[in-house]
Amino acid sequence: MHQFEPETAVKELEEMRRLAKRIIIADYNCPMTQGPAAWLAWGIERAARSDHYRNFRKYMARGRLSRLAEEEGLAIVSREKRGEGVFTLTQMLLREDFHRFPQ
């Protein structure tokens, strides 16, 4: 989701929501755990330049996945940090389905 303009990210999540009751997204942890792995990730994103890097910075500044989930009526069921805290694996459900699915 980090590579999209905010409006595009909303559309992508809306489509995921339309197609599935359970959504799992792997993306950057926000905020990242500080350290060499985070420096490398920021460096890779900076090397991408242009719109991609600008959208990455917006994503990180806004805590974007949590905010997107809330805006789209999704409940975050679980969040697992991976890759020395640089990435997160986030599982979301429609709020109305939250109590019907086992965790």
C-alpha atoms as an extended CHARMM CRD file, in Angstrom:
* protein
*
       103  EXT
         1         1  MET       CA              0.0000000000        0.0000000000        0.0000000000  PROA      1               0.0000000000
         2         2  HSD       CA              2.9630000000        2.2960000000        0.6040000000  PROA      2               0.0000000000
         3         3  GLN       CA              3.5830000000        2.9030000000       -3.0950000000  PROA      3               0.0000000000
         4         4  PHE       CA              0.1120000000        4.2730000000       -3.8700000000  PROA      4               0.0000000000
         5         5  GLU       CA             -1.2590000000        7.7840000000       -3.7510000000  PROA      5               0.0000000000
         6         6  PRO       CA             -3.6320000000        7.9430000000       -0.7460000000  PROA      6               0.0000000000
         7         7  GLU       CA             -6.7120000000        8.0070000000       -3.0070000000  PROA      7               0.0000000000
         8         8  THR       CA             -5.4930000000        4.9460000000       -4.9210000000  PROA      8               0.0000000000
         9         9  ALA       CA             -4.7460000000        3.0980000000       -1.6770000000  PROA      9               0.0000000000
        10        10  VAL       CA             -8.3470000000        3.6810000000       -0.5870000000  PROA      10              0.0000000000
        11        11  LYS       CA             -9.6350000000        2.2900000000       -3.9000000000  PROA      11              0.0000000000
        12        12  GLU       CA             -7.3640000000       -0.7600000000       -3.6160000000  PROA      12              0.0000000000
        13        13  LEU       CA             -8.5650000000       -1.4770000000       -0.0830000000  PROA      13              0.0000000000
        14        14  GLU       CA            -12.1940000000       -0.9810000000       -1.1320000000  PROA      14              0.0000000000
        15        15  GLU       CA            -11.7180000000       -3.6010000000       -3.8500000000  PROA      15              0.0000000000
        16        16  MET       CA            -10.0900000000       -6.0130000000       -1.3910000000  PROA      16              0.0000000000
        17        17  ARG       CA            -12.9870000000       -5.4370000000        0.9610000000  PROA      17              0.0000000000
        18        18  ARG       CA            -15.4800000000       -6.1520000000       -1.8380000000  PROA      18              0.0000000000
        19        19  LEU       CA            -13.7840000000       -9.4460000000       -2.7160000000  PROA      19              0.0000000000
        20        20  ALA       CA            -12.8350000000      -10.8690000000        0.6650000000  PROA      20              0.0000000000
        21        21  LYS       CA            -14.0410000000      -10.9190000000        4.2380000000  PROA      21              0.0000000000
        22        22  ARG       CA            -10.5260000000      -11.4310000000        5.5930000000  PROA      22              0.0000000000
        23        23  ILE       CA             -7.7240000000       -9.1970000000        4.2840000000  PROA      23              0.0000000000
        24        24  ILE       CA             -4.0300000000       -9.7790000000        4.9500000000  PROA      24              0.0000000000
        25        25  ILE       CA             -1.5100000000       -7.1430000000        3.9270000000  PROA      25              0.0000000000
        26        26  ALA       CA              2.2610000000       -7.2630000000        4.2720000000  PROA      26              0.0000000000
        27        27  ASP       CA              3.8260000000       -3.8190000000        4.1620000000  PROA      27              0.0000000000
        28        28  TYR       CA              6.1110000000       -1.5240000000        6.0910000000  PROA      28              0.0000000000
        29        29  ASN       CA              5.6850000000       -1.2650000000        9.8370000000  PROA      29              0.0000000000
        30        30  CYS       CA              4.7480000000        2.2280000000       10.8190000000  PROA      30              0.0000000000
        31        31  PRO       CA              6.7860000000        3.3830000000       12.6100000000  PROA      31              0.0000000000
        32        32  MET       CA              9.6740000000        1.0770000000       11.7820000000  PROA      32              0.0000000000
        33        33  THR       CA             11.9010000000       -0.2500000000       14.5150000000  PROA      33              0.0000000000
        34        34  GLN       CA             15.1210000000        1.7640000000       14.2750000000  PROA      34              0.0000000000
        35        35  GLY       CA             18.3110000000        0.0650000000       13.1480000000  PROA      35              0.0000000000
        36        36  PRO       CA             20.2700000000       -1.1060000000       10.1120000000  PROA      36              0.0000000000
        37        37  ALA       CA             17.2860000000       -2.9190000000        8.5370000000  PROA      37              0.0000000000
        38        38  ALA       CA             15.1990000000        0.2690000000        8.7160000000  PROA      38              0.0000000000
        39        39  TRP       CA             18.0310000000        2.3430000000        7.2490000000  PROA      39              0.0000000000
        40        40  LEU       CA             18.2860000000       -0.1320000000        4.3810000000  PROA      40              0.0000000000
        41        41  ALA       CA             14.5220000000       -0.0060000000        3.7610000000  PROA      41              0.0000000000
        42        42  TRP       CA             14.5240000000        3.8000000000        3.7040000000  PROA      42              0.0000000000
        43        43  GLY       CA             17.5070000000        3.7300000000        1.3500000000  PROA      43              0.0000000000
        44        44  ILE       CA             15.7660000000        1.3380000000       -1.0330000000  PROA      44              0.0000000000
        45        45  GLU       CA             12.6440000000        3.4890000000       -1.0430000000  PROA      45              0.0000000000
        46        46  ARG       CA             14.7090000000        6.6310000000       -1.5950000000  PROA      46              0.0000000000
        47        47  ALA       CA             16.3970000000        4.9360000000       -4.5740000000  PROA      47              0.0000000000
        48        48  ALA       CA             12.9510000000        4.3300000000       -6.1090000000  PROA      48              0.0000000000
        49        49  ARG       CA             12.5690000000        8.1260000000       -6.2980000000  PROA      49              0.0000000000
        50        50  SER       CA              9.7200000000       10.1140000000       -7.7350000000  PROA      50              0.0000000000
        51        51  ASP       CA              6.1100000000        9.2660000000       -6.8790000000  PROA      51              0.0000000000
        52        52  HSD       CA              7.0010000000        5.9780000000       -5.1850000000  PROA      52              0.0000000000
        53        53  TYR       CA              9.2760000000        7.6030000000       -2.6000000000  PROA      53              0.0000000000
        54        54  ARG       CA              6.8850000000       10.5140000000       -2.0570000000  PROA      54              0.0000000000
        55        55  ASN       CA              4.0060000000        8.0820000000       -1.4380000000  PROA      55              0.0000000000
        56        56  PHE       CA              6.1840000000        5.9890000000        0.8980000000  PROA      56              0.0000000000
        57        57  ARG       CA              6.9510000000        9.0900000000        2.9810000000  PROA      57              0.0000000000
        58        58  LYS       CA              3.2410000000        9.9970000000        3.1260000000  PROA      58              0.0000000000
        59        59  TYR       CA              2.3910000000        6.4370000000        4.1580000000  PROA      59              0.0000000000
        60        60  MET       CA              4.9480000000        6.4730000000        6.9580000000  PROA      60              0.0000000000
        61        61  ALA       CA              3.9830000000        9.9480000000        8.1750000000  PROA      61              0.0000000000
        62        62  ARG       CA              0.3030000000        9.0210000000        8.4790000000  PROA      62              0.0000000000
        63        63  GLY       CA              0.5260000000        5.5490000000       10.0030000000  PROA      63              0.0000000000
        64        64  ARG       CA             -1.3650000000        4.7510000000        6.9000000000  PROA      64              0.0000000000
        65        65  LEU       CA             -2.5230000000        1.1260000000        7.1520000000  PROA      65              0.0000000000
        66        66  SER       CA             -4.1440000000        1.6680000000       10.5490000000  PROA      66              0.0000000000
        67        67  ARG       CA             -5.7960000000        4.8280000000        9.2960000000  PROA      67              0.0000000000
        68        68  LEU       CA             -6.9500000000        3.2010000000        6.0510000000  PROA      68              0.0000000000
        69        69  ALA       CA             -8.4620000000        0.2640000000        7.9220000000  PROA      69              0.0000000000
        70        70  GLU       CA            -10.3930000000        2.5950000000       10.1890000000  PROA      70              0.0000000000
        71        71  GLU       CA            -11.6430000000        4.7180000000        7.2790000000  PROA      71              0.0000000000
        72        72  GLU       CA            -12.8120000000        1.6240000000        5.3890000000  PROA      72              0.0000000000
        73        73  GLY       CA            -14.7120000000        0.0060000000        8.2630000000  PROA      73              0.0000000000
        74        74  LEU       CA            -12.1310000000       -2.6920000000        8.8980000000  PROA      74              0.0000000000
        75        75  ALA       CA            -11.0190000000       -4.0270000000       12.2560000000  PROA      75              0.0000000000
        76        76  ILE       CA             -7.3750000000       -4.9950000000       12.6770000000  PROA      76              0.0000000000
        77        77  VAL       CA             -7.4250000000       -8.5000000000       14.1130000000  PROA      77              0.0000000000
        78        78  SER       CA             -3.7100000000       -9.1330000000       14.3260000000  PROA      78              0.0000000000
        79        79  ARG       CA             -0.4270000000       -7.5030000000       13.5110000000  PROA      79              0.0000000000
        80        80  GLU       CA              2.9070000000       -9.3130000000       13.4360000000  PROA      80              0.0000000000
        81        81  LYS       CA              6.1970000000       -7.4930000000       13.0890000000  PROA      81              0.0000000000
        82        82  ARG       CA              8.7010000000       -9.1140000000       10.7580000000  PROA      82              0.0000000000
        83        83  GLY       CA             12.1530000000       -8.3440000000        9.3850000000  PROA      83              0.0000000000
        84        84  GLU       CA             13.5960000000       -6.7350000000       12.5160000000  PROA      84              0.0000000000
        85        85  GLY       CA             10.4880000000       -4.5570000000       12.8880000000  PROA      85              0.0000000000
        86        86  VAL       CA             10.6540000000       -3.1120000000        9.3730000000  PROA      86              0.0000000000
        87        87  PHE       CA              7.6170000000       -4.9910000000        8.0740000000  PROA      87              0.0000000000
        88        88  THR       CA              4.2590000000       -5.9230000000        9.4630000000  PROA      88              0.0000000000
        89        89  LEU       CA              1.7790000000       -8.5970000000        8.4980000000  PROA      89              0.0000000000
        90        90  THR       CA             -1.6670000000       -7.1810000000        9.2440000000  PROA      90              0.0000000000
        91        91  GLN       CA             -4.9060000000       -9.1520000000        9.2360000000  PROA      91              0.0000000000
        92        92  MET       CA             -8.1690000000       -7.2280000000        8.9560000000  PROA      92              0.0000000000
        93        93  LEU       CA            -11.8710000000       -8.0840000000        8.9100000000  PROA      93              0.0000000000
        94        94  LEU       CA            -14.9750000000       -6.0920000000        8.1780000000  PROA      94              0.0000000000
        95        95  ARG       CA            -16.0740000000       -4.6170000000       11.4980000000  PROA      95              0.0000000000
        96        96  GLU       CA            -19.4690000000       -6.2950000000       11.2400000000  PROA      96              0.0000000000
        97        97  ASP       CA            -17.7670000000       -9.7040000000       10.7560000000  PROA      97              0.0000000000
        98        98  PHE       CA            -15.2880000000       -9.2560000000       13.6000000000  PROA      98              0.0000000000
        99        99  HSD       CA            -17.1950000000      -11.4070000000       16.1070000000  PROA      99              0.0000000000
       100       100  ARG       CA            -18.0860000000      -14.1530000000       13.6120000000  PROA      100             0.0000000000
       101       101  PHE       CA            -14.5380000000      -15.1970000000       12.7060000000  PROA      101             0.0000000000
       102       102  PRO       CA            -12.1610000000      -17.0470000000       15.0010000000  PROA      102             0.0000000000
       103       103  GLN       CA             -8.9930000000      -15.1910000000       15.8060000000  PROA      103             0.0000000000
